[in-house]
Amino acid sequence: MRTSTSMALFSALLISFASTAAAEDTAAKKPNIVFLLIDDMGWPDVGCYGHPFHETPVIDRLAGQGMKFTDFYAATPVCSSTRSTIQTGQYSARTCITDFIPGHYRPFEKLVVPPIEHELKEGVKTPGDALKAAGYATGYFGKWHLGPVPEKLGYDVTERQLGDDFRRWRGPQPHGPKSIDFLTDATLWFIEQNRDKPFFVTLSHHAVHIPVEAQAATTAKYQDKPKPAEGVNHPVYAAMVEDLDTSIGRILAKLDELKLSDNTIVVFTSDNGGLRMIYTGVGEVVSTNAPLRDEKGTLYEGGIRVPMIVRWPGVVRPGSVCHEPTTTADLLPTFCQMASAKLPRQPIDGSSMVALLEDPAATLARDAIYFHYPHYHHSRPASAIRAGDFKLIEFLEDGSLELYNLKDDIGESKNLAAANPQKAKQLQRQLAAWRERVGARMPTANPKFDPQRADQWWSRRTNQPLDIEAMRKRYETRRGS
């Protein structure tokens, strides 16, 4: 009897040990995820997307080792609203953060733009929450711009949790232009500290947002470098892009050093299209999104189409290219599937891109992707839909429509709305139905409309007119440090 009881206990212990070991082995096989989010980087800003002046050997190599998306979109043309889509898997029309926080407005324009939320809705779950629940260490370093700090929304460690050990490890060196060096060091530290468990870390840079600023040595290199005959080719902007590239190289080198590269997914993208110049129209021109039309703050391709690269050893075929239209709302479900994490129990508008990463010729089971930017910024309030090769923009002041075939006309130079009215009306109805489904807030007619004062910009923070000259000085290029 005693022998039988002992054997049963021993067997139970063996089963328990085996189950624990299997669970630990499964956890060890979960891929780490490094998410590199750049601020205001345009679709053509890096070498592998065609820039003739900027040098980005690390990012270009990353694309050669992974997959480059040609038709990836920031779900909105400005920072906070796009970031809300990344953190929720929802379109910004649903999060109700449809502009940057706190935003600005034109009190005497034709339309009164809708109010925006100034933080994520209570109870919403982020990729940090989902992956933390799946056993991941979670970190977030850099720009957030969504109200409550990320450590309250699923992220274990931010720069506010870096203590004396990190400060001693890093030493007294400065943060560097745009804090690129400091944020990269924080990410390196986080990776080192969590090397023995699965981790998910976001490095959200403040570059390449204005004011343009870069290392003195890199700036000098581009000031001396011959410029192409066409394009803006701003030497300090180019230097800032290369400084970012160098920082990404440091991250990849650390993964190699710790022998983590084979089990780490690296995702690289931007929060909106590139900026040409300040929306006030006063200041220097810093970049161009050519061959795409227009810039940040518009629903033309230059405002929303952004670079996207994913390296996933063993899953993504090196050097592959995907042309399927995808969006930042797809990132949360993608991260969850990558990490075998449960999707948050909230409306999810995005679709996982894992099937595309496994096969770039695959398609996603949806008819269209949508955009809603009911604000005055670099353009007029508008919504848009991309369905297959066609894209429709509806301007909300007067209901005017612009229809483009992006396969034939990536620069959106030929408005087909008059030539193909049936397609335009079909997409307009589809766009209106989507706005209804997600509860999109719409602008209304302005009883204070004054054509003489319509171009005045006012601050939401102070409820006073903006000082245009002060803004110009604030955003002047800084010539290296």
Residue pairs with C-beta under 8 A, 6 or more apart in sequence:
27 135
27 197
27 198
28 198
29 263
30 134
30 135
30 136
30 198
30 339
30 340
31 198
31 263
31 264
31 265
31 312
31 338
31 339
32 191
32 198
32 199
32 200
32 260
32 263
32 264
32 265
33 131
33 136
33 199
33 200
33 201
33 264
33 265
33 267
33 335
33 338
33 339
34 187
34 191
34 201
34 203
34 251
34 255
34 264
34 265
34 266
34 267
35 200
35 201
35 202
35 203
35 267
35 331
35 335
36 203
36 205
36 248
36 251
36 266
36 267
36 268
36 269
37 86
37 142
37 143
37 202
37 203
37 204
37 205
37 269
37 270
37 271
38 205
38 207
38 208
38 244
38 268
38 269
38 270
38 271
39 79
39 143
39 204
39 205
39 206
39 207
39 208
39 209
39 270
39 271
40 79
40 208
40 209
40 210
40 270
40 271
40 272
40 273
40 274
40 275
40 296
41 208
41 241
41 270
41 274
41 306
41 307
42 270
42 273
42 274
42 275
42 287
42 288
42 289
42 292
42 295
42 302
42 306
43 49
43 273
43 274
43 289
43 292
43 301
43 302
43 305
43 306
43 307
44 50
44 51
44 274
44 288
44 289
44 290
44 291
44 292
45 51
45 54
45 208
45 241
45 274
45 287
45 307
46 54
46 56
46 59
46 60
46 241
46 245
46 307
47 54
47 55
47 56
47 57
47 59
47 60
48 56
48 59
48 60
48 63
48 64
48 68
48 309
49 68
49 307
52 228
52 231
52 233
53 222
53 225
53 227
53 228
53 231
53 233
53 238
54 238
54 241
54 242
55 238
55 242
55 245
56 241
56 242
56 245
57 245
57 249
58 245
58 246
58 248
58 249
58 252
59 245
59 248
59 268
59 307
59 309
62 248
62 252
62 266
62 268
62 309
62 311
63 309
63 319
64 318
64 319
65 311
65 313
65 318
65 319
66 266
66 309
66 310
66 311
66 312
66 316
66 318
66 320
67 309
67 310
67 311
67 312
67 316
67 317
67 320
67 321
67 322
67 356
67 357
67 360
68 307
68 308
68 309
68 320
68 321
68 322
69 307
69 308
69 309
69 310
69 321
69 322
69 323
69 324
69 326
70 321
70 322
70 323
71 305
71 322
71 323
71 324
71 325
71 326
71 406
72 269
72 305
72 306
72 307
72 308
72 325
72 326
72 327
73 304
73 305
73 306
73 325
73 326
73 327
73 328
73 369
73 371
73 386
74 82
74 269
74 270
74 271
74 272
74 273
74 304
74 305
74 306
74 327
74 328
75 81
75 82
75 85
75 91
75 92
75 304
75 327
75 328
75 329
75 369
75 371
76 82
76 85
76 92
76 98
76 272
76 304
76 371
76 372
76 373
77 272
77 273
77 296
77 297
77 298
77 299
77 303
77 304
77 371
77 373
77 377
77 378
78 99
78 100
78 272
78 296
78 297
78 373
78 377
79 100
79 143
79 145
79 209
79 271
79 272
80 97
80 99
80 100
80 101
80 145
80 146
81 92
81 95
81 97
81 98
81 99
81 100
81 116
81 373
82 92
82 271
82 272
82 328
83 144
83 145
83 146
83 271
84 90
84 92
84 95
84 97
84 120
84 146
85 91
85 92
85 95
85 327
85 328
85 329
85 331
85 349
85 350
86 127
86 271
86 328
86 329
86 331
86 332
87 120
87 124
87 126
87 127
87 146
87 153
87 332
88 94
88 95
88 120
88 124
88 125
88 126
88 329
88 332
88 346
89 329
89 330
89 331
89 332
89 333
89 343
89 344
89 346
89 348
89 349
89 350
90 329
90 346
90 347
90 348
90 349
90 350
90 438
91 329
91 349
91 370
91 372
91 438
92 98
92 372
93 370
93 372
93 435
93 438
93 439
93 440
93 441
94 347
94 349
94 438
94 439
94 440
95 117
95 120
95 121
95 124
96 116
96 117
96 121
96 441
97 116
97 117
97 118
97 119
97 120
97 146
98 114
98 116
98 372
98 373
98 374
98 375
98 441
99 113
99 116
99 373
99 375
99 377
100 145
101 116
101 118
101 119
101 145
101 146
101 147
102 118
102 459
102 460
102 461
103 116
103 375
103 460
104 457
104 458
104 459
104 460
104 466
105 113
105 375
105 376
105 457
105 458
105 460
106 376
106 454
106 455
106 456
106 457
106 458
107 446
107 448
107 456
107 458
108 446
108 448
108 449
108 450
108 452
108 453
108 454
108 456
109 376
109 446
109 449
109 454
110 397
110 445
110 446
110 449
110 454
111 374
111 376
111 381
111 396
111 397
111 443
111 444
111 445
111 446
112 443
112 444
112 445
112 446
113 374
113 375
113 376
113 381
113 443
114 374
114 441
114 442
114 443
114 444
115 441
118 147
119 146
119 147
119 148
120 126
120 146
120 147
120 148
120 153
123 346
124 153
124 344
124 346
125 154
125 344
125 345
125 346
126 150
126 153
126 154
126 155
126 332
126 344
127 154
127 200
127 331
127 332
127 335
127 336
128 138
128 140
128 150
128 153
128 154
128 155
128 156
128 200
129 153
129 154
129 344
130 154
130 332
130 335
130 336
130 339
130 341
130 342
130 343
130 344
131 138
131 154
131 200
131 335
131 336
131 339
131 341
132 138
132 154
132 155
132 156
133 341
133 342
134 198
134 339
134 340
134 341
134 342
135 197
135 198
136 197
136 198
136 199
136 200
136 339
136 341
137 156
137 157
137 190
137 194
137 197
137 198
137 199
137 200
138 154
138 155
138 156
138 157
138 199
138 200
138 201
139 155
139 156
139 157
139 158
139 186
139 187
139 190
139 194
139 199
139 200
139 201
139 202
140 150
140 151
140 155
140 157
140 158
140 201
140 202
140 204
141 158
141 159
141 183
141 186
141 187
141 190
141 201
141 202
141 203
141 204
142 159
142 179
142 183
142 202
142 203
142 204
142 205
142 206
143 204
143 205
143 206
144 150
144 204
149 158
149 160
150 158
151 157
151 158
151 160
151 161
155 202
157 190
159 182
159 183
159 186
162 186
162 189
166 186
166 189
169 189
170 182
170 185
170 189
173 181
174 181
174 182
175 181
175 182
176 182
176 215
176 243
176 481
177 207
177 213
177 214
177 215
177 240
177 243
177 478
177 480
177 481
178 205
178 206
178 207
178 208
178 209
178 213
178 214
178 240
178 243
179 205
179 206
180 205
180 206
180 207
180 243
180 244
180 247
181 247
183 203
183 204
183 205
183 206
183 247
184 203
184 247
184 250
184 251
187 201
187 203
187 251
188 250
188 251
188 254
190 199
190 201
191 199
191 201
191 251
191 254
191 255
191 258
191 260
192 254
192 258
195 258
195 260
198 339
200 335
200 339
203 251
205 244
205 247
207 213
207 240
207 241
207 243
207 244
208 237
208 240
208 241
208 244
208 274
208 287
209 275
210 275
210 278
210 286
210 475
210 477
211 474
211 475
211 476
211 477
211 478
212 234
212 236
212 237
212 240
212 286
212 477
212 478
213 236
213 240
213 477
213 478
213 480
213 481
214 236
214 237
214 239
214 240
214 242
214 243
214 480
215 239
215 243
215 480
215 481
216 479
216 480
216 481
217 480
218 239
218 240
218 242
218 243
218 480
219 235
219 236
219 239
219 479
219 480
220 480
221 239
221 242
222 235
222 236
222 238
222 239
222 242
223 235
225 235
225 238
227 233
230 290
231 288
231 290
232 276
232 285
232 286
232 287
232 288
234 285
234 286
234 287
234 477
236 477
236 478
236 479
236 480
237 286
237 287
237 477
239 480
248 268
251 266
252 261
252 266
255 261
255 264
255 266
261 313
262 313
262 314
263 313
264 313
265 310
265 311
265 312
265 338
266 309
266 310
266 311
266 312
267 308
267 309
267 310
267 331
268 307
268 308
268 309
268 310
269 306
269 307
269 308
269 309
269 328
270 306
270 307
271 306
271 328
272 296
272 297
272 303
272 304
272 306
273 289
273 292
273 294
273 295
273 296
273 298
273 301
273 302
273 303
273 304
273 305
273 306
274 287
274 288
274 289
274 295
274 296
274 302
275 286
275 287
275 295
275 296
276 285
276 286
276 287
276 288
276 289
276 294
276 295
276 296
276 302
276 378
277 283
277 284
277 285
277 286
277 295
278 471
278 472
278 475
279 297
279 377
279 378
279 457
280 457
280 466
280 468
280 471
280 472
282 468
282 469
282 471
282 472
283 471
283 472
283 475
283 476
284 476
284 477
286 477
289 295
289 301
289 302
290 411
291 410
291 411
292 300
292 301
292 302
292 305
292 410
292 411
292 412
293 300
293 301
293 302
293 411
293 412
293 413
294 300
294 301
294 302
294 303
294 378
294 379
295 302
295 303
295 378
296 302
296 303
296 378
297 303
297 373
297 377
297 378
297 379
298 377
298 378
298 379
299 371
299 373
299 379
299 382
299 383
299 384
299 393
300 379
300 393
300 412
301 391
301 406
301 410
301 411
301 412
303 378
303 379
304 371
308 326
310 316
310 353
310 357
312 338
312 357
315 357
315 358
316 357
316 358
317 360
320 360
321 360
322 356
322 357
322 360
323 360
324 356
324 360
324 362
324 363
324 364
325 369
325 386
326 353
326 356
326 364
326 369
327 350
327 369
328 350
329 349
329 350
329 369
330 350
330 351
330 352
330 353
331 350
332 343
332 344
332 348
332 350
333 343
333 348
333 350
333 351
333 352
334 350
334 352
334 353
334 354
335 341
336 342
336 343
336 352
337 352
337 354
338 354
349 438
351 364
351 365
351 366
353 364
355 362
355 364
356 362
356 364
367 387
367 430
368 385
368 386
368 387
368 427
368 430
368 434
369 385
369 386
370 383
370 384
370 385
370 386
370 431
370 434
371 383
371 384
371 385
371 386
372 383
372 384
372 435
372 440
373 381
373 382
373 383
374 381
374 382
374 383
374 396
374 440
374 441
374 442
374 443
375 381
380 395
380 396
380 397
381 395
381 396
381 397
381 443
382 393
382 394
382 395
382 396
383 393
383 394
383 396
383 431
383 435
383 440
384 391
384 392
384 393
384 394
384 431
385 391
385 392
385 427
385 430
385 431
385 434
386 406
387 427
387 430
389 405
389 406
389 407
389 408
390 403
390 404
390 405
390 406
390 423
390 427
391 403
391 404
391 406
391 412
392 401
392 402
392 403
392 404
392 417
392 424
392 427
392 428
392 431
393 401
393 402
394 400
394 401
394 428
394 431
395 401
395 402
396 442
396 443
401 417
401 424
401 428
402 412
402 415
402 417
403 415
403 416
403 417
403 420
403 423
403 424
403 427
404 412
404 414
404 415
404 416
405 414
405 416
406 412
416 423
416 424
417 424
434 440
435 442
456 465
457 465
457 466
457 468
458 464
458 465
458 466
459 465
459 466
